[in-house]
Amino acid sequence: MSSSKYLKVIFILFSGCTITIGQIVSRTDSTKSNSTIDQSDSLKMVIDSLGQRLDELEKHLKERATLDSLLTGFEEVEDTFLIPEDQRSRRKQLDALLQLISQRPGQLFFNGQVNAILQGNLPKDNQFSTGTGSVNLFASVSFENNIILLIDLEAIGGNGPDEFANTITSLNGDAGSTQSDEGFDQILVNEAWIEFLFLEDIFTVTAGKIDLTNYFDNNATANDENSQFISSSLINNSSFAVPSNSPGFRIRTTLLKRFYIQFALAKSENSGSDIFSNLYKIGGIGFKLFPLSDYTAEFHLFGYQHPLADNQFGFGLNMSQTIAGRFSIFGRYGCNEDQLAEWYFVKNAWSAGAQFNENLIGEPSIIGMAYSSTKPNDESLKNEKLTELYIRQLINRWISISAHYQYVWDGAGEDSKYSILGLRVNFTF
């Protein structure tokens, strides 16, 4: 065979191998391409699945955070309202909490507080020591977004220094044993009310067993015996002739998102008999300046008539001012007509004080100081004067400890003096 024929045969064989190899490579590339596409689709499915899982986890964490905010105490709840809102059941800014509860209609939530207070008089000629403890359990539920039900159950042990100290005003606003005459501890229904909100909270109606001091004479700096002053003359005005918690109702309307007008009727005694007789009447107005700023100012004015004092009239006013978000001042004044003053034993009273917010050991700390003067109806008696200083340290979001010093001049209008050291531990859950 000639060389040219050999070259043709080699060329044909080479061409056949090239075509075969090309086909193999082409099929291999096609297979790889299809495999890459399959892997890309699979990776996309994994990413989409992870994204869905992350969305579910984020939603779960948000719900858990909201639930935790409901269950770990009321002091962490921020005030989201422009109106100087009510302090209810001794808890600040409960309306923000109730707004969260309203997002879960039909579900019952429980929260509570436990207080333990030790107090002792220092002078050797009249030394005494006392201990008190209280438990409050709050049950809250909403029915849709405009109906709220709250029940406050309370038990208290001990009467505090008032068993030993002769004063017009109480030296422990959280004292007052609920123990029966037979020595059995009792749980009382402190409050039980239902509230209706209309027209996007512009109009509010509250009915049931209510505490009028939660709606009138409320003050951002001096109004809560669980976290602020423990002297009753600094919790509410000493001249405020208000009945104990009893059946009643309150209506309130809000104007321009900064002003409110409210009115309430309540039984003068805690009884359901003759429900429309002996009704205590009270009305008030309030407004807030510079809301949502570090210089918020609140003002409240109210007047009342007491049926057990021939419907004689009394009034009160109070204010609080925050400065730079850390320093607050407050003031109160109240006065009663003569016949009401004779029945209630107090003609007029005033108080003033300040509060500082600091961080002493890395956690929030509050320093408060205030002075009050209470004038008895009997002109022969002196004005009872009291000052209190406290330092409250937050241990964590559930526990706080505060040290208190109280000094009283002319207790009960006489020449008696008391110098009392106290320690309060508060648990919120």
C-alpha positions in Angstrom: 0.0 0.0 0.0 1.3 3.3 -1.0 2.2 6.0 1.5 -0.7 8.2 0.3 -3.2 5.5 1.1 -1.6 5.1 4.6 -2.1 8.8 5.1 -5.7 8.6 4.1 -6.4 5.8 6.4 -4.7 7.6 9.3 -6.6 10.8 8.5 -9.9 8.9 8.5 -9.1 7.2 11.8 -8.0 10.5 13.3 -11.2 12.2 12.1 -13.4 9.4 13.5 -11.6 9.6 16.9 -11.9 13.4 17.0 -15.7 13.2 16.2 -16.2 10.5 18.8 -14.2 12.3 21.4 -16.1 15.5 20.6 -19.4 13.8 21.0 -18.2 12.3 24.3 -17.0 15.7 25.5 -20.3 17.3 24.3 -22.3 14.7 26.2 -20.1 15.2 29.2 -20.5 19.0 29.1 -24.2 18.6 28.7 -24.4 16.2 31.6 -22.3 18.6 33.7 -24.5 21.6 32.7 -27.6 19.7 33.6 -26.0 18.6 36.9 -25.1 22.2 37.6 -28.6 23.4 36.9 -30.0 20.6 39.1 -27.5 21.6 41.9 -28.4 25.3 41.5 -32.1 24.5 41.8 -31.5 22.3 44.9 -29.4 25.1 46.5 -32.1 27.6 45.8 -34.7 25.3 47.5 -32.4 25.0 50.5 -31.9 28.8 50.7 -35.7 29.4 50.4 -36.3 26.8 53.1 -33.8 28.4 55.4 -35.4 31.8 54.7 -38.8 30.5 55.7 -37.3 29.0 58.8 -35.6 32.3 59.7 -38.8 34.2 59.1 -40.6 31.7 61.4 -37.9 32.0 64.0 -37.9 35.8 63.9 -41.7 35.8 64.3 -41.4 33.4 67.2 -38.8 35.6 68.9 -40.9 38.7 68.5 -43.9 36.9 70.0 -41.7 35.6 72.8 -40.3 39.0 73.5 -43.8 40.5 73.6 -44.9 37.7 76.0 -41.8 38.2 78.1 -42.7 41.9 78.4 -46.1 40.9 79.7 -44.8 38.5 82.2 -41.7 40.2 83.7 -43.1 43.3 85.3 -44.7 46.5 84.5 -41.8 48.9 85.0 -40.2 47.9 81.7 -43.3 49.0 79.7 -42.8 52.4 78.1 -45.5 55.0 78.1 -46.8 55.3 74.6 -49.6 57.8 75.3 -49.6 61.5 75.1 -52.3 61.9 77.8 -51.2 61.8 81.5 -52.6 58.4 81.9 -54.0 56.6 85.0 -52.0 54.6 87.4 -54.0 51.5 88.1 -53.5 48.9 90.7 -50.3 50.5 91.9 -48.5 49.9 88.6 -47.1 52.5 86.4 -48.1 52.7 82.7 -50.4 49.8 82.8 -52.3 51.0 79.7 -49.3 50.2 77.5 -49.4 46.7 79.0 -53.1 46.4 78.5 -52.6 47.4 74.9 -50.4 44.4 74.4 -52.9 42.2 76.1 -55.6 43.4 73.8 -53.7 41.9 70.9 -54.4 38.5 72.3 -58.2 38.6 73.0 -59.6 35.9 75.2 -56.2 34.9 76.7 -55.8 35.4 80.5 -52.5 36.8 81.7 -51.2 36.8 85.3 -48.7 39.3 86.8 -47.9 40.2 90.3 -45.8 42.0 92.9 -44.5 41.0 96.3 -43.3 43.6 98.9 -41.4 43.1 102.1 -40.8 46.2 104.3 -38.8 46.4 107.6 -39.0 49.6 109.7 -37.7 50.7 113.0 -37.8 53.8 115.2 -34.2 54.9 116.2 -34.7 56.9 119.5 -33.9 54.8 122.6 -36.8 56.2 124.6 -39.3 54.9 122.0 -37.7 52.1 120.0 -39.9 49.7 118.0 -39.5 47.6 114.9 -42.1 46.3 112.5 -42.3 44.0 109.4 -44.9 43.9 106.7 -45.5 41.9 103.6 -47.9 42.1 100.8 -48.8 40.1 97.7 -50.7 41.4 94.7 -51.8 39.1 91.9 -53.3 40.7 88.7 -55.4 38.8 86.2 -56.0 40.6 82.9 -57.9 39.6 79.8 -59.2 41.5 76.8 -62.3 40.9 74.7 -61.3 42.2 71.3 -59.5 45.6 71.2 -61.9 47.7 73.1 -63.0 45.7 76.2 -60.6 44.9 79.1 -61.1 43.1 82.3 -58.8 43.3 85.3 -58.9 41.6 88.7 -56.5 42.5 91.5 -56.2 40.0 94.4 -54.3 41.2 97.5 -53.1 39.9 100.8 -51.2 41.9 103.5 -49.5 40.9 106.7 -48.7 43.5 109.4 -49.8 47.0 110.2 -46.4 48.7 110.1 -45.3 51.6 112.4 -48.8 52.9 112.7 -49.4 50.5 115.6 -46.7 52.4 117.6 -46.5 55.9 116.1 -49.3 58.4 116.8 -49.6 60.2 113.5 -52.3 61.6 111.2 -50.9 60.0 108.1 -49.6 56.5 107.7 -45.9 55.8 107.8 -46.3 52.7 105.5 -48.7 53.0 102.6 -48.4 49.3 101.9 -49.4 48.2 105.4 -52.8 47.1 106.8 -53.2 43.5 107.6 -55.9 41.5 105.8 -55.9 38.8 108.5 -59.2 37.9 110.0 -60.1 38.4 113.7 -59.6 34.7 114.2 -56.0 34.9 112.9 -56.5 33.5 109.4 -54.8 35.0 106.4 -57.2 36.3 103.8 -57.1 37.2 100.2 -59.2 40.2 99.3 -60.4 41.5 95.9 -58.7 44.8 95.8 -60.0 45.8 92.4 -62.3 44.1 89.8 -63.4 46.2 86.9 -64.2 46.1 83.2 -63.2 48.9 80.8 -64.7 49.9 77.5 -62.7 52.0 75.0 -64.6 53.9 72.3 -63.6 56.0 69.3 -59.9 55.0 69.3 -59.6 55.5 73.1 -61.0 59.0 73.0 -63.9 57.9 75.3 -63.4 55.5 78.2 -65.8 53.9 80.6 -64.6 51.9 83.6 -67.1 50.1 85.9 -66.7 47.7 88.9 -64.9 47.8 92.1 -62.4 50.6 91.5 -59.7 52.5 93.3 -60.3 56.3 92.8 -56.8 57.2 93.7 -55.6 55.4 90.5 -57.5 57.9 88.4 -57.4 61.1 90.5 -54.3 62.6 92.3 -52.0 60.4 90.3 -48.4 61.6 89.9 -45.5 60.3 87.9 -42.9 60.9 90.7 -44.8 60.2 94.0 -47.7 57.8 93.7 -46.5 54.2 94.1 -45.6 52.6 97.5 -44.0 49.7 95.7 -41.3 51.7 93.9 -41.3 55.3 95.3 -42.1 56.8 98.7 -43.7 54.7 101.4 -45.2 57.5 103.5 -48.9 57.9 102.7 -48.7 61.7 102.7 -46.3 61.4 99.7 -48.3 58.7 97.9 -51.5 60.8 97.8 -52.5 64.1 99.3 -53.3 63.8 103.0 -56.4 65.9 102.7 -57.8 63.8 99.8 -61.0 62.5 101.5 -61.5 59.5 99.3 -63.5 56.3 100.2 -61.8 52.9 100.1 -62.1 50.7 97.0 -65.8 50.3 96.3 -68.4 49.8 93.5 -68.4 52.6 91.1 -67.8 53.8 87.5 -65.6 56.4 85.8 -65.9 58.1 82.4 -63.2 60.0 80.7 -62.9 61.8 77.4 -59.7 62.9 75.7 -59.3 66.1 73.7 -56.6 66.9 71.2 -54.5 64.0 72.4 -53.2 66.1 75.3 -56.1 67.0 77.6 -58.6 64.9 79.4 -61.8 65.4 81.4 -63.1 62.7 83.7 -65.9 62.1 86.2 -66.6 59.2 88.7 -69.3 58.0 91.1 -68.6 55.4 93.8 -70.2 54.1 96.9 -68.9 55.8 100.0 -68.6 52.3 101.6 -67.6 49.0 100.1 -71.1 47.5 99.7 -73.5 46.5 97.0 -76.6 47.4 99.1 -78.6 50.5 98.0 -76.1 50.9 95.2 -77.4 54.3 94.2 -77.3 55.8 97.7 -74.5 57.6 99.5 -72.6 58.2 96.3 -69.2 59.9 96.3 -68.8 62.3 93.4 -65.5 63.4 91.9 -64.4 65.1 88.7 -61.1 66.3 87.3 -59.1 67.6 84.4 -55.5 67.1 83.3 -53.1 67.9 80.6 -49.5 67.2 79.5 -47.0 69.6 78.1 -44.0 68.7 75.9 -45.0 65.0 75.5 -42.5 62.4 74.4 -39.6 64.7 75.3 -37.1 64.9 78.2 -39.0 67.9 79.6 -42.5 66.4 80.1 -44.8 68.3 82.5 -48.1 67.0 83.9 -50.9 68.9 85.7 -54.0 67.5 87.4 -56.9 69.3 89.1 -59.9 67.6 90.8 -62.8 68.3 93.1 -65.1 66.0 95.1 -68.2 65.8 97.3 -68.5 63.3 100.2 -72.0 62.2 101.1 -71.1 61.2 104.7 -70.1 64.8 105.3 -73.3 66.4 104.0 -71.9 66.5 100.5 -69.2 69.0 101.6 -66.6 69.9 99.0 -62.9 69.4 98.7 -60.3 69.8 96.0 -56.8 68.9 95.1 -54.1 69.7 92.5 -50.8 68.3 91.7 -48.0 68.6 89.1 -44.8 66.9 88.0 -42.0 68.1 85.8 -39.2 66.1 84.2 -36.0 67.9 83.4 -33.4 66.5 81.0 -35.0 63.0 81.4 -33.2 62.4 84.7 -34.4 64.9 87.2 -38.0 65.2 88.3 -39.9 67.5 90.7 -43.4 67.3 92.0 -45.9 69.2 94.1 -49.3 68.7 95.6 -51.9 70.8 97.5 -55.4 69.9 98.8 -58.1 71.6 101.0 -61.5 70.6 102.5 -64.5 72.7 103.5 -65.0 73.0 107.2 -67.6 70.3 107.7 -65.7 67.8 105.6 -62.5 68.8 107.4 -64.1 68.1 110.7 -65.4 64.7 109.5 -62.0 63.8 107.9 -59.8 65.5 110.6 -57.7 67.2 107.9 -58.2 70.8 106.8 -55.4 71.1 104.1 -52.1 69.5 103.2 -49.2 70.0 100.8 -46.1 68.2 99.7 -43.2 68.7 97.4 -40.1 66.7 96.4 -37.6 65.6 93.7 -36.3 62.4 92.1 -33.0 61.7 90.5 -32.3 58.8 88.1 -28.7 57.5 88.2 -26.7 54.4 87.6 -24.8 53.6 90.7 -23.6 50.0 90.1 -24.4 49.6 86.4 -28.1 49.1 87.0 -30.7 51.9 87.2 -30.9 53.7 90.6 -33.4 56.2 91.8 -32.9 58.8 94.6 -36.0 60.5 96.0 -36.6 63.1 98.7 -39.7 65.0 99.7 -41.4 67.0 102.4 -45.1 67.1 103.5 -47.2 69.2 105.9 -50.6 68.2 107.1 -52.9 70.7 108.9 -55.5 69.2 111.3 -59.0 70.6 111.5 -58.4 71.3 115.2 -56.8 74.7 115.4 -55.2 73.9 118.7 -53.0 71.2 117.1 -49.8 71.8 115.1 -49.2 70.9 111.5 -47.8 67.4 111.2 -44.6 67.5 109.2 -42.8 64.6 107.5 -39.7 64.2 105.3 -38.6 61.1 103.5 -35.4 60.1 101.7 -35.0 56.9 99.8 -32.5 55.2 97.5 -33.8 52.5 95.2 -31.5 50.1 93.5 -32.7 47.8 90.7 -30.9 44.4 91.0 -32.4 43.1 87.8 -35.7 43.6 85.9 -37.6 41.6 88.6 -36.0 42.7 91.9 -35.3 46.0 93.5 -34.1 47.1 97.0 -34.6 50.5 98.6 -33.5 52.1 101.8 -35.7 54.7 103.4 -35.3 57.3 106.1 -38.4 59.1 107.5 -38.5 61.9 110.1 -41.8 63.2 111.6 -42.3 66.4 113.6 -45.3 67.1 115.7 -46.9 63.7 115.0 -50.8 63.9 115.2 -50.3 67.7 115.9 -48.5 67.1 119.2 -44.9 67.3 120.3 -44.1 63.7 119.2 -41.1 62.9 116.9 -40.1 59.8 115.1 -36.9 58.9 113.3 -37.5 55.7 111.2 -35.1 53.6 109.1 -36.7 51.2 106.6 -35.8 48.6 104.0 -38.1 47.5 101.2 -37.6 44.6 98.8 -39.9 44.5 95.8 -40.4 41.5 93.5 -42.2 41.9 90.2 -43.2 39.0 88.1 
